Amino acid sequence: MEPTIYNFPKLYTGNTFNGLKFSIKKNGKEIDLSDSIIRVEIFCGGITYLELTSKNNSIEITNPKKGEFQINPFLVEMDMGSYEYYMQFQIDNNFYTYLKGKIIVDKLN
């Protein structure tokens, strides 16, 4: 299955990203996230700049049976630039990448 492309809203270095809420479905049916691990890797040029996971509470699974989760707020400390990310789900010891896309980091004047 090809990951869905979702580009984050623009982020600003030195500012707090307010977080995002998601609901993940496959073939129109919610994916049960009970006992799963979600990981987001933000990278550029093969270098990982930020990793968010449900293991360290930077991602929170809010309603596992309905596939609902959120990326919690965090301080954007990345330099200005264009980054890529992927969102990987570990479910029953299987790994699935359901989302990927771009993240633009800018600076407020």
HUFEN-V476348 format. One record per helix or strand of 2 or more residues. SS is the DSSP state (@ for helix, = for strand). FROM is the first residue (numbers start at 1). TO is the last residue. Records with the same first field share a line. If there is no record, write none. Layout:
SS: FROM-TO + FROM-TO
//
This chain:
=: 4-5 + 11-12 + 16-17 + 20-23 + 25-26 + 29-30 + 37-44 + 47-53 + 59-63 + 68-71 + 74-75 + 81-91 + 94-106
@: 64-66
//
